[in-house]
Amino acid sequence: MSVSPSVSAPPQTPTQADLLDFVRRTAADAELIASLPLDPEGRTWVRLEGPGGSEAWLIGWPPGTGTGWHDHAESVGAFLTASGELKENSLAARLPADGWKTLELAEDIDRERTLPTGKGRSFGRHHVHEVLNESPEEHAISVHAYYPPLPQIRRYSRTGQVLRLEHVERPEDWQ
């Protein structure tokens, strides 16, 4: 009788649901959330170990701050407000990944979500959005996870219904 060596299964690719579950569980860790240093002038962040090789972040948002319009390229993701309240403005259409600099958006493409403490969402590839802390006095804290780890973030400017690709950031720009 021969015994075959045990072969470990390859790690499973995390789904949007897995990432959302991770950010929910992480946001419930009161000690971790309280440990994030907050800066009154700018966002702060700490890198976390995400599930299945995903990239994860704990982010502090001073009053009146936001990300600007951006996407996470080929990554799927999830985020959840751990404290405070965030607003997400997003586009309800998948945009072409490459080959454009300026797009005119349809009139009914905008979506707006308010994400109070404990609320979050997941999203697919090429999801274009901006996240804001519109509070005039309260910090917000959120947990984010992306898979695959972010290869790039594309930054956009928006004037009315015109979206313009401004620049592309790579991991070395934010790590």
C-alpha positions as CSV (number, residue, x, y, z in Angstrom):
1,M,0.0,0.0,0.0
2,S,1.4,3.4,-1.0
3,V,0.7,6.6,0.7
4,S,0.6,9.7,-1.5
5,P,2.1,12.8,-0.1
6,S,-0.5,15.3,1.1
7,V,-1.0,18.1,-1.4
8,S,-2.3,21.3,0.0
9,A,-5.1,22.9,-2.0
10,P,-4.2,26.2,-3.6
11,P,-5.7,29.2,-1.8
12,Q,-9.1,30.2,-2.9
13,T,-9.5,33.5,-4.7
14,P,-11.6,35.8,-2.5
15,T,-14.9,36.8,-3.9
16,Q,-16.6,40.2,-3.4
17,A,-18.7,38.4,-0.7
18,D,-15.6,37.2,1.1
19,L,-14.1,40.7,1.0
20,L,-17.3,42.2,2.4
21,D,-17.4,39.5,5.2
22,F,-13.7,40.4,6.0
23,V,-14.3,44.1,6.2
24,R,-17.4,43.5,8.4
25,R,-15.5,41.3,10.8
26,T,-12.5,43.7,10.9
27,A,-14.7,46.8,11.5
28,A,-16.2,45.0,14.5
29,D,-12.7,44.8,16.2
30,A,-13.1,47.9,18.4
31,E,-9.5,47.7,19.6
32,L,-8.1,47.7,16.1
33,I,-10.4,50.6,15.0
34,A,-9.4,52.6,18.1
35,S,-5.7,52.0,17.4
36,L,-5.7,54.0,14.1
37,P,-3.9,57.3,14.6
38,L,-6.1,60.1,13.3
39,D,-4.7,63.3,11.8
40,P,-6.9,66.4,11.6
41,E,-5.3,67.5,8.4
42,G,-5.3,64.4,6.2
43,R,-6.3,60.8,5.8
44,T,-4.3,58.2,7.7
45,W,-4.0,54.5,6.9
46,V,-2.6,51.2,8.1
47,R,-2.1,48.2,5.8
48,L,-3.9,45.0,7.0
49,E,-3.6,41.3,6.1
50,G,-6.6,40.5,3.9
51,P,-8.1,37.1,3.1
52,G,-6.6,34.9,0.4
53,G,-3.8,37.3,-0.5
54,S,-6.0,40.3,-0.8
55,E,-4.9,43.8,0.0
56,A,-6.6,45.5,2.9
57,W,-6.5,48.9,4.6
58,L,-7.8,50.7,7.7
59,I,-8.4,54.3,6.7
60,G,-9.1,57.4,8.8
61,W,-11.0,60.3,7.2
62,P,-10.8,63.8,8.8
63,P,-13.9,66.0,8.4
64,G,-14.4,67.2,4.9
65,T,-11.9,64.8,3.2
66,G,-12.4,62.5,0.2
67,T,-10.7,60.4,-2.4
68,G,-11.7,62.2,-5.6
69,W,-13.0,60.1,-8.5
70,H,-11.0,56.9,-9.1
71,D,-11.2,53.2,-9.9
72,H,-9.3,50.1,-8.8
73,A,-8.6,48.8,-12.3
74,E,-9.0,45.0,-12.4
75,S,-9.5,44.5,-8.7
76,V,-12.8,43.7,-7.0
77,G,-13.3,45.2,-3.6
78,A,-15.4,46.0,-0.5
79,F,-15.4,48.6,2.1
80,L,-17.3,49.3,5.3
81,T,-17.6,52.3,7.6
82,A,-16.3,51.3,11.0
83,S,-17.1,54.6,12.7
84,G,-18.7,57.9,11.5
85,E,-20.4,58.2,8.2
86,L,-19.1,58.1,4.6
87,K,-20.8,59.0,1.3
88,E,-20.0,57.2,-1.9
89,N,-20.8,58.7,-5.3
90,S,-20.4,56.2,-8.1
91,L,-21.2,55.5,-11.7
92,A,-23.8,52.9,-12.6
93,A,-22.0,51.7,-15.7
94,R,-18.8,49.9,-16.4
95,L,-16.4,52.1,-18.3
96,P,-13.9,50.9,-20.9
97,A,-10.7,49.9,-19.2
98,D,-8.3,51.5,-21.7
99,G,-8.1,53.6,-24.8
100,W,-9.8,56.8,-23.7
101,K,-9.0,60.0,-22.0
102,T,-12.4,61.8,-21.9
103,L,-15.9,60.4,-21.7
104,E,-19.3,62.1,-21.8
105,L,-21.5,60.4,-19.2
106,A,-25.2,59.7,-19.6
107,E,-27.6,61.8,-17.5
108,D,-28.9,58.9,-15.4
109,I,-25.5,57.3,-14.5
110,D,-24.9,58.7,-11.1
111,R,-25.5,56.8,-7.9
112,E,-25.2,58.1,-4.3
113,R,-25.0,56.0,-1.1
114,T,-24.7,57.1,2.5
115,L,-22.8,54.5,4.6
116,P,-23.2,55.1,8.3
117,T,-21.3,53.0,10.9
118,G,-21.7,49.3,10.2
119,K,-22.8,49.8,6.5
120,G,-20.6,48.8,3.6
121,R,-20.7,47.4,0.1
122,S,-18.7,45.4,-2.4
123,F,-18.0,46.3,-6.0
124,G,-16.7,44.7,-9.2
125,R,-13.8,45.5,-11.5
126,H,-13.5,49.0,-13.0
127,H,-15.9,50.5,-10.5
128,V,-15.6,54.3,-10.7
129,H,-16.4,56.2,-7.5
130,E,-15.4,58.8,-4.9
131,V,-15.7,58.4,-1.2
132,L,-16.3,61.4,1.1
133,N,-16.5,62.3,4.8
134,E,-18.9,65.2,4.6
135,S,-19.1,65.7,8.3
136,P,-17.9,69.2,9.4
137,E,-16.5,67.9,12.7
138,E,-16.4,64.1,13.0
139,H,-13.7,61.7,11.8
140,A,-14.8,58.6,10.0
141,I,-12.9,55.2,9.9
142,S,-13.3,52.5,7.3
143,V,-12.0,49.1,6.3
144,H,-11.2,48.3,2.7
145,A,-10.1,45.1,0.9
146,Y,-9.2,44.5,-2.8
147,Y,-8.4,41.4,-4.8
148,P,-6.1,41.0,-6.6
149,P,-3.9,43.5,-4.7
150,L,-4.2,46.8,-6.4
151,P,-2.1,46.9,-9.6
152,Q,-3.0,50.6,-10.1
153,I,-5.6,53.3,-9.3
154,R,-6.8,55.5,-12.1
155,R,-7.6,59.1,-11.0
156,Y,-10.3,61.1,-12.8
157,S,-11.5,64.7,-12.8
158,R,-15.2,65.4,-13.4
159,T,-16.9,68.5,-14.7
160,G,-20.7,68.0,-15.1
161,Q,-21.1,64.9,-17.2
162,V,-17.5,64.8,-18.5
163,L,-15.1,62.4,-16.9
164,R,-11.4,62.8,-17.7
165,L,-8.6,60.4,-16.9
166,E,-5.9,62.5,-15.2
167,H,-3.2,60.1,-14.1
168,V,-2.5,56.5,-13.0
169,E,-1.0,55.6,-9.6
170,R,1.0,52.5,-9.0
171,P,1.5,50.7,-5.6
172,E,4.8,52.4,-5.0
173,D,2.9,55.7,-5.0
174,W,0.8,54.9,-1.9
175,Q,2.7,52.2,0.1
